[in-house]
Amino acid sequence: MRLLFVMLALVLSTPAFAQPVESFDSFIAGFRAKALAAGVNASTYDAAMGGLTPDPRVPDLVTSQPEFTTPMWDYIEGRVTQGRIERGKAAIARHSALFASVGQAYGVDPYILGAIWGMETDYGTVLGNDGLIRPIVRSLATLVHQRRTRLVEDEADLIAALQLVQRGPRDAQTLVGSWAGAIGHLQVNPSNVVAHGTDGDGDGQVDLHNSLADALVTSARFLRGLGYQPGVDWGMEVVVPEGFDYLLATRTELRPISFFAERGVARVAGRQFADANLPVFLYVPAGKDGPKFLMTQNYLVLKGYNFSDSYAMSVAHMTDRLKGGGAFVDDWPRSTDFPNLSQRKAIQEALLRLGLYQGAVDGRLGPISQEAYARFQAARGEVADGFITRASYEALAAAAR
């Protein structure tokens, strides 16, 4: 669990991309030794990587991921739509026996798997879209050459993709996935396909693209490997009393529900807590004026699948909607004026100068930046909810002069 916290903190505190340091052809020639040292044979490497050209679409996609460029509520509502909910219910019903058997065998809520399926590929409908699904060796080679801050992970995924090509039956042209290299119905990256890929339909092959059974079992094993706890929900929406100390809203320490209940935190709509001893953390993604949640470890597991909070919240909410649940009780602060990229970087620089922040100055205002800003708010006697707005930029600019 501590390792997962550290992993997420490191990922969220690093910039999105760097710059190539050599030509693409030089990179292809130089990476060969690293791939061969990892077990890729020379003939596989030369056949898959020889003559490759970079995918010109990838660099722009790296810097324009919607998980990090839109308000959380816009991201969620753009994906957890009524149409997608209804399609998901129908798709899960068509494969009810499969979902039930995977859930029983691996202890993962089938509706979480269904929500990921819907979020990633709209229940498999995009897998035939050549504009979105492409040969991943080329995509990953482009990413590694671009040297975004996931360089270590991107290199591992490129090597894993080459290992999958080496295993067969797919070659470098038919091993396809997203621009970031994710494969199949539930979009698993190659390293985790190598680690967790499982033949779910008994045909002797692991094919996450053409076999929903293989994809569901592989993702279930992946989630369990991240620490997923069977029988535990992702979390619940709550209400927080006036005067609550929002500095307690930190994900670096899980506390029993009773800790928060004793401080006046309650479930929305008069619902009751089922287990007062369940470890949770308080999450206030839109500050004191937006929905608030007590989150379990399984929410952090969703962030291990994709480290964006907007993504994890969307999967969590879609899970509930597929089960027949409704919308969040509290509304989002939709009129919020947010800082632009240069202002977000200035916010981090100011927090750094004030001794409140030790992360990267990259404009990505994740939990580390938010907790630093909450400490700034607390020092000024404000509600320390850590919600960063355009007004935050102005206050910090004045304080850091």
Stockholm file with secondary structure:
# STOCKHOLM 1.0

chainA/1-401         MRLLFVMLALVLSTPAFAQPVESFDSFIAGFRAKALAAGVNASTYDAAMGGLTPDPRVPDLVTSQPEFTTPMWDYIEGRVTQGRIERGKAAIARHSALFASVGQAYGVDPYILGAIWGMETDYGTVLGNDGLIRPIVRSLATLVHQRRTRLVEDEADLIAALQLVQRGPRDAQTLVGSWAGAIGHLQVNPSNVVAHGTDGDGDGQVDLHNSLADALVTSARFLRGLGYQPGVDWGMEVVVPEGFDYLLATRTELRPISFFAERGVARVAGRQFADANLPVFLYVPAGKDGPKFLMTQNYLVLKGYNFSDSYAMSVAHMTDRLKGGGAFVDDWPRSTDFPNLSQRKAIQEALLRLGLYQGAVDGRLGPISQEAYARFQAARGEVADGFITRASYEALAAAAR
#=GR chainA/1-401 SS CHHHHHHHHHHHTSCSCCCCCSCHHHHHHHHHHHHHHTTCCHHHHHHHHTTCCCCTTHHHHHHTCGGGTSCHHHHHHHHSCHHHHHHHHHHHHHTHHHHHHHHHHHCCCHHHHHHHHHHHHTTTGGGGCTTTCEEHHHHHHHHHHHTCTTHHHHHHHHHHHHHHHHHCSCCTTTCEECTTCCBTTTTBCHHHHHHHCCCSSSSSCCCTTTCHHHHHHHHHHHHHHTTCCTTCCSEEEEECCTTCCGGGCCTTSCEEHHHHHTTTCEEGGGCCCSCTTCEEEEECTTGGGSCEEEECHHHHHHHHHSCCHHHHHHHHHHHHHHTTCCCCSSCCCTTCCCCCHHHHHHHHHHHHHTTSCCSCCSSCCCHHHHHHHHHHHHHTTSCCCCCCCHHHHHHHHHHTC
#=GC SS_cons         CHHHHHHHHHHHTSCSCCCCCSCHHHHHHHHHHHHHHTTCCHHHHHHHHTTCCCCTTHHHHHHTCGGGTSCHHHHHHHHSCHHHHHHHHHHHHHTHHHHHHHHHHHCCCHHHHHHHHHHHHTTTGGGGCTTTCEEHHHHHHHHHHHTCTTHHHHHHHHHHHHHHHHHCSCCTTTCEECTTCCBTTTTBCHHHHHHHCCCSSSSSCCCTTTCHHHHHHHHHHHHHHTTCCTTCCSEEEEECCTTCCGGGCCTTSCEEHHHHHTTTCEEGGGCCCSCTTCEEEEECTTGGGSCEEEECHHHHHHHHHSCCHHHHHHHHHHHHHHTTCCCCSSCCCTTCCCCCHHHHHHHHHHHHHTTSCCSCCSSCCCHHHHHHHHHHHHHTTSCCCCCCCHHHHHHHHHHTC
//
